[in-house]
Amino acid sequence: MTFFHKSPWAALACALLLSTASAQTQPWRAWSDALPRPALEEAQDKVAELQATACGESGNAGALLAQLENHLGNASPLSPQALQAALDSAGLQPPAQRPVALSLSSALAHAQAWLEQHDPAGLKALAASEDARSAAKAKAAALEATLLNKPNAAAAALLTAHRLDPKDAETLVNLGGALVVLALPNEALAVLDAANQLPLPIGGALGWSPQAVALNNRGVALLDLGQAGSAEPLFRQALRLTPDLVEARSNLARALACTGKTAEAATLLRASGRRTAQPTPATPGTPVTPTGVPPAEVTSDDDPEGTEETTRPIEWAFDISHGKGVNLPNLKLPGSPKEALELNASYGALSTTLVGRVHGLAQQQSQLISSLGAQRLGEPPLVQLRQAALDAALVQSRREPRIRSLWTATEQADREVQRVIDGFNQEFSGFYAQTAGQVDALPRLQALCIPAMSSATNSWRAAMNLYATRLAKAAEAQYRLETGLAANSSDSQWHLFASLTAEHTAVNSYATLVNSAAQWTGLVTTLATVCVESETTSLVQEVAGPLHTPRADLCSGTMDHLSLSVSIKVVQISVSCDKASLKVASPGWIGAFGKVDKSFTSGDVTVSAGAEIGAEVPLTSAGIKAAGGFYVTLNAEGEFKDVGVLAEAKASLSTKVGPVKIGSSVKGLSGRWSLIAGSSH
């Protein structure tokens, strides 16, 4: 899914919406949720563009005039008559049509005539195929045609399905969406009016309502007829039914732009690049567990008040359940100034080792960066976006609300350690000033400093214990998050880079703790002659065990049980880890239809699917009502633009369309599906 679509006419989304057994929301992942929210200025510019080009006949007049004057080199304004003459001579037509009330029979006849004019060979091939023999086969063929970016073939198959089963409301809703895509909005409205007289099922896979789809399709038809004011409440109602219907969100933004509600339009446009609806802000630091509604989004560093969200929490956008934990070794702390003297050399040696390890990790990361950029150039656009989102998540891992709260607590504890050190330094300065110049200055200074040093060591040790505890929690949480991100990648080089990043986090954190210990023992050593009752020799000894940094496994196809493999007759869809692909077999009669001109459709397609309700599971005594499914969004070239997978219980179900593997499950698909028309712009 992209933030703004540049195509001039109708965008198409196809959703295979299937009933779920439970109204409870299930965990799921939408790749687009990992994308950052665009800047407000970009959205405001887009609103201005929509007002100039996407608001029907009146909204387009100024833009058409400017374009034609520029094209014709005419320095003076064109009159309406001159504009129409220029349009006619250029073979152009204003994009907005006049609203015309049609009966269902007239609308179907017009649609058939349009297809006979543009694709007679395709109609003939369809009529001779097995798919024209039953409504179920015709509907399944329309799904396949949509996936192949052939809305004309989809419309033909849906007309066939309607003739065979005229009481199927979803077929009419689908047909209405296809007619919108083919720039036949009056016909679409008549078809949707007829669908409204028939019962539509309630609920669908991923919670997307068929009623919301119908409302959205009607709204787009009205938009394309220049009726933005009438379309607006339809999109609002669709979003109340299905907040994650991002197509209705972007369509509403267009309607608002056309009715002058520019501020709300910009807000909606900023949210239209991501599938999941805007979440309700959660309490800062609340652990994130995706269960249908994502928590508050992460704010940028230049927005200290937290009013400007930019990205969704990592744990919402990615599966980090395979992350590994790390335990920072217990660091031996001195219980007295004398023990501080004994441990000083050991802290110094350990610090040197840790700093060398940190530098080595940074060097390995630096060597990987250049090769990572080069190998991504050949990847499909969505895969590149996914990998870029993983990059961004890795960079911002410390800013995640849950992680950030742990580091904030750690920093507070560190400041207490420094307060103790600074306090003793000030206290010693006072002792020195008090005894300076006296004949017995040294014994007087020792009498003051030795008990003060002993007391300060106790305070420092207590502060260090708290600091070490909090540091271990923060480092463990960030390490688990970063190794969890590494487990999302099937790219061995990026997996290594992320693993090195996590190791760098852990080692550098522990080095900071050791340096704090060395700072105190170094101070004690410096003042030993006056502040330590009996000096001792500092020998290198073991003050901590080894720091082990386990790595997560390379992603090999399954994460969160959200990998996906789907075969629907001529189309095979595969999604796993950070890869997604679509393969097409011989399209059969669908291939006889020509490709629809870009002035009619963007070619975008979204397919959402789930298990057939009540399907019987082998080896069980009863049928189950399984929740779970997926959606994919494809562009005109058949490349993925967005994907999402819904988690569900493992099961094997019968199938009507083809095998669907979600994680380790095999589920059946019902014959229900819906076309969701997107905005013309």
N, C-alpha and C positions, 0 to 999 in steps of 0.2 A: 504494500500500500504506500503510495507516495503522498506527500503533504498537499501539493497542488497539482491538479491535472491540467496539462497544456492543450489537450485535444479540444477542438471547437464544438463538438456535439455530445451526444449521450454516451455516458460510461455504463458499462454492463457489469453486473455481478450476478453470478449464478450460485445459489445456495441450496444444497441438498439437505433439506430440513427434515429431520426424522424425530419421532416421538421418543422422549426419555421416560424412564419409569418413575423418576423421583423429581419432586420440585426443588430438592436441595441442590444448591450450587456446588459443583465439583471443581477441584483444582485443575487449572489449565494454563497453558502458555501460549501467548500470542507474540510472534517475533517482533511485530511492529511496536509492541509496548516497550521495547528496549531502546527505541529511537528517542532522541532529545526533542523537546518541544521547540518549534521555530520561534524566532524573535517576533515581538509585537510589531515592529516596523515592517517586517516582511508580510505579515498578515494584513496590515493596513494598506500596503501597496496592492495586495491581491484584491481587497475589497474594492478599491478604486478601479481596478481592472475589470472586476465583475460588473460594477455599475456601468462601465462604458461598453461592455461587449456581451453581457449575459442576461440582460433584463428585458428581453422581448423586443418588439418593434420599436417602441419609444426609446428604450435604453440603448438600442443598437444604432439608431439613426446618426447620432453624432460621430460615433466611431466609424461607421460606414462612409460618412461624408469625408472625414479626415483621411481615411485610407484611399478613397477614390481620388480626392484632390491631389494627394501625394503621388498616386500612381499616374494620374493624367497630367501632372505638372501644372494644374490650374491654380493660379494665385488668388482668384476671386472665389467667394463661396458659391456652392452649387445650389440651385433651386431644387425643390422636390421633384419637379418635372425632369430637370437635368439629371438628378440622381437616379430616377427610375430608368431614364434612357441609357445612362452609363451602365447600370446594372444589367439591363437587357442586352446591351451590346457586348458586355463581358460574359454573358451567360450566367450571371449570378442572381440569387434570390435572397430577399431578406430572411433571416433565420426564423423569425416568429410567424406562426400561422394564425389564422383567425379561428376562434372557437366555433365549432359547428356541432350541433346535437345530432347524433346518429343512433339508429337502432342497432341492436346486436347483429341482425342479419345483414344490414348495410355495412357495418364495420368489418364483418368477416368477409363479405364480398369484396370490399376495397382492398383488404389485406391480400386476399387470393389474387386479385388482379395485379397488385403490385409485384407479387412473386412471379406471376406468369410473364410480366413484362421484363423483369430483371433476371430471373433464373428459370426459364422454361425447361432446360436440360435437367436441372436439379429436381424439379417437381416430378418430371417423368421418371427419374431414377428412384425417387422415394416411392412413387406409386407402384413400381415393379418390385420393391423390396419386401421382405418379411415384416419389417418394422411398420408397414402400413396396414398390417392385418389385425392388430390389437392395440387398444389404447395404452396398455402397460408398456408394450414394446415401443410405441411411438413416443411416450413420455421419456423413457430411458434414452431413446435416440436423440431427443431434444437436449437432454443433459449432455450427452457426448458432443453434440454439435456446439453447445455453448462452450464446453471445454476446449474445443478446437477453434474458437473465435469465429464461428459461423452463425451469427444470430438470424440470418435469413433461413438457413437450414433448420435452426431451432424453431423459428416461427412456423415453417411448413410442417414440421413434425407435430407441433402443438395444435395446429389447425386440424390435422388428421386425428389426433387424440381426442379433440373436442367433438368431432363428428361421430366418433365411435363411442364416446362417453360424455354426453352433453351436460351431465349433472355434476361433473367434477369441478369444484370451485377452484382448486389449486391450479388446474390446467389453465383456467381463464386468467388467474393472477399472473401465471408465468407468461402467457401469451400477451397480456397487457404490458409486462416488462419488455418483452421482445419487440413489440410494436413501438414502444417509446424509443428503444435503441435504433429502430429503423426509421425514425423521424416521422412516425404516424401517430401523433398524440391524440387527435380526435378519435381515431379508431381505438386507441388504447383506453380512453375514457369510457367508451361504450362497452368494451369488453369487461372493464373493471366494474362498471355499473351492474352488469349481468352477474359477475362473481359475487357482488355484494348481496344479491338475492338468494344466494345458496349458502349452506352452512360450511364454515371453515373450521378445521380442527384447531384445538387450543394447544399451544406449546410446540416446541420443536427442539432439535439438537442444539446444544450450547445455549438453550433458553431463548432462541430467536423466534419470535412470534410470527406465524403466517399472516395474522392480521396486520402486524407492523409492516410486513413486506408489501401487502396490498395498499396500505396507506402511503407508503413511500413511493410506490409506482405511480399512484394517482397524482401525488404531489409533483413528481417530475414531469408528467404529462402537462399539468397546469403551468409549470414553470416554462416549458417549451412553447406554451401558447401565450406567454406574457402575463400570466395570472398569478404573480408572486404572492399577492395578498391572500388569495384563496388557498395557495399551496402551504403557506406558513403553518397554520394550525394542524394540517395533516402530518407534517414532519414532526411537530411537537408531540402529537399523540403517538406517532410511531416510536419516538424515543422514550416516551413514558412506558410503552409496552416492552421495548427492547433497547435499553440504554447503550448496548454494545453494537447497535446497527450503525456503524460509522458512516455508511452511505447516506442515511437520513440526516446525520449530523452535518455533513458537508453540504447536502442539499438545502438544509435549513439555513446555513450560512449564506448560500447564494440568494435564497428568498429574502433574507433580512437585508442583504446588500441592496437588493432591488427595491425594497420598501424604505430605504433610508436609515435603517437601524444598524449603523456601521460599527458601533462599539461591540455589540453582541455578536455581529457577524465575524469580526476579527477574532474574538475569543473562541468561537466555534471552529473557525478555520485553523487556529493554532492547535486545537484538540483533534482535528480530523485526520492527522497522520498516524494515529495509534488506535488500535481496535477497541481496547477496553475504555469504558466511559470514565470521565473525571471522577476520581475517588473522593470520599469524604476524609478530610484531614484526620490523622490519628494522633494520639499523644506521642510527643517526641520520645524516641528510644524504644517504642513498642516493637517487639520482635515481629518479623513479617512472616506470615504463613498464608500463601495464596489460597483463598477459599471462595473466590467469586468476586470480591470487591477489593481492589488493591489499596494499600495504605497511602498515607501522605507521601508526596513526591519529594525528592532530594532537592535542596535549594543550592543555588550557585554561590561561590565565595564572595561575589560582589553584591550580594543581597543579604546582609547580616540579619535583617529582620525576619527573613524566612517567608516573604510575601510572594516571591517569584519562583515557582517550581520550574525545573528544567528536565529532570529525568525521573522515571519511575524507580522505586527501590529494586536493587539487583535481584533480591530473592523473589520478586514478583516476575521479573522478565526472564530469569534464567533458572535452571535446575541446579542448585548448589548442594543437593543432598549427598553427593558423592565426595564432598570435601573431606580432607583429613585433619585431624587434630594435632597439635604440637604442645609438648610440655616443656616449658623453660626449666632447666635444672635448678634445684634449690641451691642458692648461693650462700656459702658459709659466711656469717657475719660476726664480727668481733663483739664479745660481751664486755670488754674492758679496754682501756687505752693500751695496756700491754699487749693484748691479743691483736689490737689494730696494728701495732708495730710489727708483730710476727707475720701478719697477712699482707702487708703492703706490697712486698715483692711479688707475691703470688697473684694479686690483683693486676699488677702491672704486666706480668707475663700473659695472663689470660686475656687482658684487654688487647695486647699486641696481636695475639692469635685471632681474636674475633674481628678486629679491624682488618687484618689481612684477608680473612674469609669474606668480609663484606666487600672489599675492593675486588676480590676475585669474582664474586657473583655479579657485580656491576659490569665488569669487563666482559663476562660471558653474555650478559644481556645486550650490551652494546654491539657485540659481534653478530647477534641474531637479528637486530632491528633491520638492517639493510636487506638481508635475504628475505625477510618476511614480506616486505613491501613488494619486492619483485615477483614473488610467486603468486601473489593475489591478483595480478593484472589479468589473468586468464579466467578468473572465476565469474559466474553469472552475477548480475547486479545485486540480487537479494543476498546472495552468499557474501558478497563484499560488504554489504550493509550489516549483515549479522556479525561478521568478523570485526568490523569497525565498532559495533556496539559492544562486543566483548572487550575490545581495546579500552573503550571509554569506561566500561564497568571496572576493569582492572585498575585504571587510573584513579577512579573515584571511590574505590573500596573503603578507604579510611573515612570518607564523608558520609557513608551510609548512616542513617540516624541511629541504628542500634550500635554500630561500631563506634561512631563518633561519641556517643554518650559514655562508652567505656574508656575511650581515650581522654575525654574531658575529666573523668574521675581520676584517671592515672596522672594526668598533668597536675591536678590539685594535690595529689599525694607527693609528686615530685617537688612541687613548690614548698611543701612542708619540710621535706628533706633539706632543701636549700635554705629555708628559714632557720633551721637549726644550725647549719654551718655558718650562715651569715651572722646569726645571733652570737655564736661563740667567738667569731672573729671580732665583733664589736666589744664583747665582754673582755677579751684578752687585751684589746687596745686600751680599755679602761684600766685594767690591772697594770699594764706597762706604764701608763701615764701616772698612775698613783704611786708607783714604787721607783720611778726613774729619779736618779740623782741621790738616792739614799745610800748610806754606807753598806747596809745589808740588803741591798735591792734584790739580789738573786734569791736568797731564802724567803724574803717577803713575797716575791713574785711567785715562787714555787708554792708557798702556803696558800696563796689565792688561786692559782691556776690548776693545781693537781685535783682538788675536789671538783672544781668547775668542769674540768675536762672529763672526769669520771661521770658526772651528772649529764653532761652534754652527750657523751657516748651512749648512755642509756636512752636519752631522748632521740638521738639519731637512729639508734637501732630500731626503736619502735616505729619511727617514721619510715625507715627503710623496709621493714616488714610489710607495712601497709602498701607502700609503693610497689614492692615486688609482687604482692598478691594481685593488685589491680593491673599491673603491667602484664602479668601472666594471663589474666582474663582477656585483656584487650588484644594482646598478640595472638592468643589462641583463636579468638573469634575472627580476627582479620585473616589469619592463616587459613582457617577452615573455609572462609569465604573465597579467598584467592585460589586455593586448590580446588574448590568447588567449581569456580569459573574455568579452571584448566580442564576439568573433566567434561566440559561442554564442547571441547574441540577435538576433532578427529585429525587435525593437522599436527604432526609430531613436533614441528619447529615451534609453533605457537604454544603448544602444550608445554614444551620445555621452557619457553620464555615466561609463561605464567607461573610455572613451578619455581623457577628461579626468583621471580618477583616475590612469591610467598616466602621462600627461604630467606631472601634478603630482609623481608619484614621481620621475621623471627630472630635472625642473627643480629640485626642492627638493634632490635629492641633489647636483646639480652646484653649486647655490648654497652648500651646506654646505662643499664643497671650496674654492670661491673664498673663503669667509669664513675658512677656516683659513689660506689664503695671505695674506689681508689682515691677519689677526691678527699674523702674523710680521712682515710688512713695516711694519705700523703700529708695532710695538715697535721695529724698527730705526730708523724715522723719528723716534720719540720720543727715542731715545738716540744719534742721529746725531752730535751734537757731541762726544761722548766715546768712541763705540764704532765710528765709521766713519772710515777713514783720510782719505778725501777726499769731501766732500759733493757732491751733484749735484742737479739740478732734476728733480722728478718730473712727467713729462708723460703725458697719457692716450695710450696706444697699444694696438694690438690684442694681446691676450694669449691669445686662444682663438678658434677658429672658431665658426660658428653651431651651436646645438644643435637638430637636426632630430628630430622625434617623429612617425614614421609611424604611421598608424592601420590597424588590421585592417579588412577589408571587413565590412559588415553581413551577418549570416547570411541566406542566401537559399534555404535548403532542404537543403543538403548539408553535413555536417560529419563528418569522419573516415569518409566513406562510410557513415554510420550513419543517414541519413534513411530513411524507410520509407513505402511506400504499398502497401496490400493491399486487394484486392477478393475477397471470398468470397461469391459469389452475391448475398445480400441485404445484406451488410455491407461497408462500406468504411472502412478504418483508415488514418489519416495521422499520421505523426510527423516533425517536422522542427524543428531548432533548439530553441526553447523553447516550441513549440506542439504540441498533440496533439488529435486529433478523431476521432469515430466517427460515421459516417452510416449510416442504416438505410433500405433500400428497403422495398417492400411485403413483409411477412413471409410471405405465402401461408398455408398451412395452420397454420403455427406460431402465427399470430395468433388462431386459434380456441381456443387454450388460454388459460385464465385466468391471471392473475398469482398466483403462490404467495404465501400469506399470510406476513407478516414473522415470524410465530412459528416458521416452518419454515426460512427461509433469509435470509442477509444480502444475497444478490444479487451478491456479489463474484465476479468472473470473471478468471482469468489465462489468456491464450492465448500459448503458446510455439510458434514455427514455424521450420522450416528447409527447406533444399533437399532434393529427392528424391535419394536416394543412387544414384549411377551414371547419372544422367540424361545424355543425349547433348547435347553443345553444338554448335549449328550452326557450320559452317566449321572444325570440327576433325575429326581422324581417329579420335579415341577419346572414349569417355565419360569424365566426370570424377566424382569423389566430392567434392562441394562441401561445405565447412563454412560455416556462417553461418546466421543466423536472427534471431528477435526474440521478445519477449513483451510483452504488454500486460495490465494489470490494470484492470478496469472495476468500478464500483460499481453499485448497483441502478438508478440513474438513467441508466446508460450513460455516465457520465463517467469519464475516465481517473483512476486512482489511482496507477499506476506504469507505466513503459515501460522497455524495454531492447532494445538492438540489438547483434548480433554482427557484427563485421567479417569479410569474406571476399573471395575473389578475384572480380574482375568476370567475369560470364558470363551467357549467356542460356540458360535451360533450359526444357524443355517443362513443361506444367502440367496437373494433374488437377483442381485446385480453382479456381484463378484466378490472375491476374497478381500477382506480388509484386515490388515494386521496393525493393531495399535499396541505398542509395546510387544508383549508376548501373546496378545490376545488375537483371536480371529472372530470377527463379528460380521453379521449379515446386515445388508442395507435394504431398507424398504424402498418402494417405488416413488415415494413422495419427494418433491424437490421444488424450489422456488427461484424464480429470476428476480433479482433485486436491481432495479435501474438506478444508475448513478447520475450525478449532475451532468448537464451538458458541458459544463466548464470545470 
